[in-house]
Amino acid sequence: MLVSKSFNKAHYQDNSFVKSYGPKSPFWKYYLRSFLDLIGIKQPVEYYRVSKRIEFEYNTLVLWKKNDLNAPNILKREQGRLYLEAIQGKTLDRIFEGDFDFKIFNEIFEDLNKRHQLAFDHKESRFCHVDANLKNIIYNNNKIYHLDFEMGREYESIDLWARREISKLLISICNKLPIHKNQVLDSFFSIYKYDFIVHDLIESKLKNKGRDYKDGSLYELALDLNSRYHED
């Protein structure tokens, strides 16, 4: 199985986080899809050429900051690079490797719910963080900060963006903390208010029987959500 790998580079410089943008492997696929995007055939954000990916991430960060959401401040933009404020704290990936307070689950899903409300109220899909894996979320001073906005499909509906974020987030947490899956799902269902998004996510994945996700974890998530959804 081919595994896609990003050739972005990142390093800390003084009090800033410097992100340099590169292609993805396999290179032939990245450059082919970048070309298709260039000639007007719609592609996911991660296959945009470098300048367009930087523009997308820059505009997303500006949008988030304008709406008082937690994301890095932009310090400056140069050719092929973004200079961002370095966020203190730990990623959720690191936090979940040790002892933690279960209240963090509520804070994660309150943040999710708030941003999805903004997305629907403003008809703006970029309030959804499609690549919401545990390494792209930092927890500091009881606040959830999001990093890395290079995924999405600008041609899809807000509903689909919301479903993609929920899938990525819940799978990331449950795979990291399998023994706490019940607490995670309890917290999610007690806080997340967009039932139609959860319903459509369940229906679409059960119908496909996991064929659209290589390791089957999305189908397993749909089964778990379906069981909880009908309990409520």
JODALIN-V282653 format. One record per residue. N is the residue number from 1. RES is the residue in one letter. PHI is phi in whole degrees, -180 to 180 (NA if undefined). PSI is psi in whole degrees, 0 to 359 (999 if undefined). Layout:
N/RES/PHI/PSI  N/RES/PHI/PSI
This chain:
1/M/NA/129  2/L/-74/131  3/V/-108/126  4/S/-76/136  5/K/-132/133  6/S/-85/140  7/F/-105/26  8/N/-65/154  9/K/-129/147  10/A/-144/143  11/H/-154/161  12/Y/-94/137  13/Q/-137/112  14/D/57/238  15/N/-103/22  16/S/-120/157  17/F/-110/117  18/V/-103/122  19/K/-113/120  20/S/-106/133  21/Y/-96/136  22/G/-138/186  23/P/-80/183  24/K/-119/154  25/S/-97/153  26/P/-68/138  27/F/-60/321  28/W/-60/321  29/K/-70/317  30/Y/-61/311  31/Y/-71/327  32/L/-64/313  33/R/-73/329  34/S/-63/319  35/F/-66/317  36/L/-61/320  37/D/-64/321  38/L/-62/325  39/I/-94/9  40/G/101/9  41/I/-95/115  42/K/-60/136  43/Q/-135/160  44/P/-62/154  45/V/-54/321  46/E/-64/348  47/Y/-104/6  48/Y/-66/152  49/R/-63/161  50/V/-54/311  51/S/-62/324  52/K/-76/326  53/R/-66/318  54/I/-61/316  55/E/-61/318  56/F/-63/312  57/E/-67/319  58/Y/-59/311  59/N/-66/326  60/T/-66/315  61/L/-62/318  62/V/-60/315  63/L/-60/314  64/W/-63/314  65/K/-64/323  66/K/-62/333  67/N/-106/21  68/D/59/36  69/L/-96/155  70/N/-86/108  71/A/-154/163  72/P/-63/144  73/N/-72/144  74/I/-86/125  75/L/-91/314  76/K/-167/165  77/R/-128/131  78/E/-126/174  79/Q/-60/116  80/G/78/5  81/R/-143/149  82/L/-121/135  83/Y/-105/117  84/L/-119/154  85/E/-61/134  86/A/-77/122  87/I/-87/128  88/Q/-76/164  89/G/112/191  90/K/-123/150  91/T/-70/156  92/L/-61/328  93/D/-58/316  94/R/-75/319  95/I/-59/318  96/F/-76/1  97/E/-86/348  98/G/-126/202  99/D/-77/142  100/F/-153/161  101/D/-87/129  102/F/-62/345  103/K/-62/342  104/I/-63/330  105/F/-61/315  106/N/-61/319  107/E/-66/322  108/I/-61/314  109/F/-81/335  110/E/-66/319  111/D/-62/315  112/L/-59/312  113/N/-62/317  114/K/-61/315  115/R/-70/323  116/H/-68/327  117/Q/-63/317  118/L/-61/319  119/A/-60/314  120/F/-75/322  121/D/-65/320  122/H/-100/1  123/K/52/50  124/E/-134/105  125/S/-68/337  126/R/-71/355  127/F/-73/345  128/C/-86/138  129/H/-105/95  130/V/-63/323  131/D/-94/53  132/A/-85/61  133/N/-90/168  134/L/-67/338  135/K/-81/348  136/N/-104/13  137/I/-131/126  138/I/-112/141  139/Y/-114/124  140/N/-152/128  141/N/51/48  142/N/61/27  143/K/-127/146  144/I/-100/122  145/Y/-113/139  146/H/-109/144  147/L/-129/157  148/D/70/95  149/F/-116/61  150/E/-117/23  151/M/-130/152  152/G/149/169  153/R/-133/102  154/E/-66/346  155/Y/-91/358  156/E/-97/162  157/S/-73/162  158/I/-60/323  159/D/-55/315  160/L/-69/322  161/W/-60/316  162/A/-63/317  163/R/-64/321  164/R/-64/318  165/E/-66/314  166/I/-58/315  167/S/-60/309  168/K/-62/315  169/L/-66/310  170/L/-67/320  171/I/-65/318  172/S/-61/315  173/I/-69/313  174/C/-68/327  175/N/-69/327  176/K/-77/325  177/L/-127/62  178/P/-58/329  179/I/-75/347  180/H/-109/17  181/K/-58/320  182/N/-62/317  183/Q/-64/321  184/V/-62/310  185/L/-70/326  186/D/-59/313  187/S/-64/315  188/F/-58/310  189/F/-70/334  190/S/-77/340  191/I/-113/316  192/Y/-72/126  193/K/-103/355  194/Y/-93/81  195/D/-58/324  196/F/-66/330  197/I/-68/315  198/V/-63/316  199/H/-59/312  200/D/-67/325  201/L/-62/312  202/I/-60/310  203/E/-61/317  204/S/-67/323  205/K/-82/325  206/L/-68/324  207/K/-64/320  208/N/-82/349  209/K/53/38  210/G/80/5  211/R/-66/339  212/D/-95/14  213/Y/-141/120  214/K/-60/320  215/D/-97/4  216/G/80/356  217/S/-68/331  218/L/-69/321  219/Y/-65/318  220/E/-62/320  221/L/-62/316  222/A/-60/321  223/L/-63/316  224/D/-64/315  225/L/-64/320  226/N/-62/318  227/S/-62/316  228/R/-70/320  229/Y/-60/318  230/H/-82/343  231/E/-66/320  232/D/-76/999
